[in-house]
Amino acid sequence: TSGLPMKKVHMHGNNKTDEELKMCLDYEIGSIVIDNEEEIGRLSKICKEKNKKVKVMMRINIGIDAHTHEYIKTSKHSSKFGESIFDDRITEIIEKIVKDENMEFLGFHCHIGSQIFDTKAFHEGIESMVKETKKISEALGIYIPEINLGGGFGVYYTEKDTAIDVEQFMKSMIEHLERSLEAEKMKLEKVSIEPGRSIVANAGSTLYTVGGTKTTYGGVKYIFIDGGMTDNIRPALYQAEYEAIVANKANETAEDVVTIAGKCCESGDLIIKNGKLANAETGDLILVATTGAYGYSMSNNYNKAPRPAVVFVKDRKSALSIKKESFEDLVRNDVLIDL
């Protein structure tokens, strides 16, 4: 095991399986963030079967349309996540948790989306969370000790991005929270955030080897790499953009306009489209920055491609963290049958 205290673990998800919920109770994690009304009943049943109590929060959808890609907005009225604060039954739903003897209700969780640079959206989220907490608290006559404001703080990927200064922004969030609590005459015991990619994205890069190049009849110059949407699906999934360099030619001028393409049988298997690089040739190394957050964690075996290795580097020393998959690994779970 990792050795991390289980009380610091919190379980999210819009469709947790019974097996996952049972595992949460067995490991006695810190809390489960309930996503929807149906989950309340399933979790209660499992608690009774195991004769265990659990601390829970409720994910609520506060209806803020943050300025980010459509696929990573998580707080629109049509979002699959959480229960809407605009639903007439929201108080009734929370009351189910409060009255359940197997659950201890801690408070509310929200998350408005990912890769957000609009700080105003986070401030609006704070106001909505505080007001909703007070409303439910008064309606049910209970004290609600916690709120979790989620995350989504944007980081630098390309020159189009101006990363949020997390230290400065945290100060403004705290000030805004204090003003909101004062306006509503409320007190909280605990306020949490989930910084996510903002603390790990720029810590990681992906290193590819150039297998070949090709300039098409249509004028597109391709750089072919030994990876692609199998180790970084974000460009194909929601047009995420990155910057790269030819690592072994880092001091050369980046003048070639190229498209970096992967190995998969998909025209959309692109890592960078129309980016500028130094002249890249077979055998050169391409380094794509800012893959520490959603890189390996979203990797896959599409087209039966093995996942790459993960190497940690510090103070000129390196250590293998995850081994490169082999073709044998890909068929490890296959079962020989004779019908």
N, C-alpha and C positions, 0 to 999 in steps of 0.2 A: 504493500500500500504506500501511498504518498506520504503518510504521516500527518497530513493536514487534519486538524481537529474537526470532526464531523459537525460540531455545533456551528461552524463557520460556513457550512454548505447550505445553499438554498436551491430548491428545485423549481424550474420554470417549465413552461410548455403548454401549448393549446390542446394537446391530445396525449396526455400522459397515460401509459398503459397501466393496467392493474399490477403487472409485474414490477414496473418502475415505482409505483406508489408503495408497494410492499417493501421494496428495497430501501426506500427512504425511511420507512418506519423501523426496519431492521437495523439500519445504521444510525438511527436516531439523529438525523440531520437537524440543522437549526430551524428551518421552516420550509413549508411548501407554499408556493405562490399559486393559489387556485385561479384557474383561467375562466371557468364558466359554471353555471348553476348545476349542470349535469355532473360535473366533477365533485361537487360537494357531497352528493349522495353516494357516489362510488367510494370516495375517501372515507366517509363515515362508516360505511359497511366494512371496509378493510380494517379500520381502527377497532371496531367491535370484535371482529374475528380474531385480531391479534391482542385484544385487550390493552391497547396503547392509546395515549393521547398525543396530539401533534399540534405544534404552533403553525398557524397559517396566516397568509396575507391574501388579499383579493386583488387581482389585476383589474383595473378599471380603464375603460377607454374614454379619455377626456375630450376627444373630438378636435384635436389640434392638428391642422394640416401643415406639417413642417415642410420646408423647402428642401426636398431631396428627391432621389429617384423614386418613381411610383412603387417599385418592388420593395423598397425598404422604408416606406412610410408605414407606421404601425398604429396610428391613432386616429385614422379617418373613421367616419361613421360606418363605413363598409368593411373595416378591418376584421380579420379573423381572430384577433387577440382581445381577450378581456370582455367584461360586461360594461355596456355603455352607461355613463352617468345620466344620460338623457332618457333611459328606459324608465317608464313609470314604476316598474317592479324592482328597481335596484335596491331600495330599502328592504323590501321583502326578501330579496335574495341574501342580503347581508344578515338579516335576522335569522335565517336558517343556520348560518355558521355560528352566530352568537348563542343560539339555543342548543347547539349540539354539544353534549357533555364530553365528547371525545376531541373537541377542538378548542384551542385558545386563539382568539382572533387578535392579531397584532395591529393590523391596519391595512393601508392601501398601497398598491404598487402601480406605477404607470411607466410607459416608455413610448415616446412620440415618434421614434424612428432612428435611423443611423446616418452617419456622415453629414451632420447638420452644422451649418455655420451661422445660422440665424439665431443669435442669442435671445432675441425677443421671444421666440417660440418657447424656450426653456423657462423664461420668466412667466409667460402665460400659463405654462404647465404648473408652476409652483402655486400660482393664484388659484387655479382650478382645483388642485389637490387639497389645498388648505380649506377652501370653501366647501368642497364635497365632504371632507372629513368632519367638519363642524356640523354640516347638515345631517349626516347619518348619525353622528354622536348624539345630537339633540333629539332626533326622531326616535332613536332606540333607547335613549337614556343611559348610554354607556360612555366610558372613557376609552378613546382610541389613542394608543401611545406612539405609534410609528407611521411614517410614510417612507416610501422608496420612490425616488424621482427618476429612476432609470438612468439611461446614458445617451449615447449617440453623438458625442462631441467629435466634430470633424477634425481630420488630420490632413497633413500635406501629402498629396500624391503627385500633382503636377503643378506647373506654374500658375494654373488657373485657381489654385487653392491658397487661401490664407488661413493657416491652422489657428484654431482657438488657443489663446494663451490660457492654459488650464488654471494656472495659479491665480491670475487676475480674474478669470471668469468665476472661479469658485468663490472669491471674495464677493463678487456682485450677486451670485446666487444666494449666499448666506445673508447678505444685506436685504435682498428682496424677500427672502423667506421670513426674516425677522419682522419686516414691515407688514407682511401678509398676516403673520400670527398675531401681531399687535392689533391690526385692524379688526381681526375676527375675535380678539380676546381669547386666544387659545394657547395651550402649551403642549409640547411634544417631548417625549423622552428620547426619541431616536429618529434621525433622518439619514437615509442612505442614498448613495448614488452608485452607478455601475459604469465606471470609466471605460471599460472594454478596450476597443481598438486604440484609444488615445494614449494608452500606456504601453502598448506592445507593437503597434503597426510598424513604426519606424525602426524598431529593434531588429527586424528581419528583412532579408533580401533573398531572392531566388537566383541561382547561378545556372545558366544553361550553356550547352556547347552547340555551336553552329554546325549543322550537318551539311548545309549547302545554301546556295542563293539562286534566285531566278528573277529575271525581269520579264513580265508578261507582255504579250502583244498589246494589251491595253495600257501599258506603261507603269504598272505597279511593280516595284522591286520588293521581292520577298526575301526575308531571312528566315530560314527554317531551323527550328530548335528542337532539342530532344526532350520536349515537354509540351505544355500548352494547357488546354482547358481541363486536363486531368489533374494538374497541380494548382491551377488558378482559374476557376470557372467564372470569376466575377466579370471579366470583359464580355464573355458570351452571355452571361445571365442578365446583367443590367448595364452593359456598356461602360463599365468602370475603366478609368484611364490611369496609365502609369508612365513613369519615366524610366529610361534605361541607359546604360553605357556599355561600350565594348570594354570589358574590364581590363584586358591585357593591352589595350590601346587608349587608356584613360586620358592620356595627355594629348591625344590627337584631336583635331577639330571635328566636331559633329556636323557634317554637311550633307550626308546622304539622307534623303527622305525615304524611309522604308516602312514596311509592314512586317511585324514579327509574327510568324505563324507556327502553330504546333503540328503534331503528327496525326491528329485525329481526322477521320473521314467526315469532316464538317467544314463548310466554307466559313462558318462563324468561329472556327477555332483560331482566334487571334488574341495575342497578348497586348500588342500595341499596333495601332493603325496610323499610318502617316506620321511616324515619329522621326526625329533626327538622331542619327548615329554616325560615328566614325566608320570608315570603310570596313565592313565586316566580311570575313572570309571563312571558309571551312576550317574548323578547329579553333576558331576564336571563342572567347567566353563572353556571354551576354549577362550582365547583372541587372535585374529588375528590382527596384527598390520598393520599400513599404509593403512587404508581403508578410510581416510578422503576425498580423491579426487573422485575416481571412485568406490564408494560403493553404497550408497543410491541413488545417482543420476542416476545409471543404474539399479536400482532394478526393479523387475517385478513380475507379478502374475502367472508365469508359474505353471501349475498343480493346479491352484487356491490356491496358497499359499499366505497368508496375508503378507504384508510388515511389517518389525519390527519397533519398536519405535526408536527415536533418542533422546539421552540425552546429554546435555551439562554439563561439569564438570569444575569447576574453584575454586581454594582455598578451597578444601574440601566441596564445595557446588555443588549441582546438580539441574538441571532444565529440565523438559520435553520440548523438542523442537517440536517433531512430535509424535503424538499418534500412538500406534500400531494399524494396521488395524484389523477390526473384520470381521467375515464371512458375517455380514450384509453389511459391506462396499463393499464387493466383488459383491454383487447383487444390489447395490444401483441404478444403471442405467438400470437394466433389466426392460423390459416392458411386462406386462401380456397381451397376445393377444388371441383372440378367432377367429380362422379361420373356 
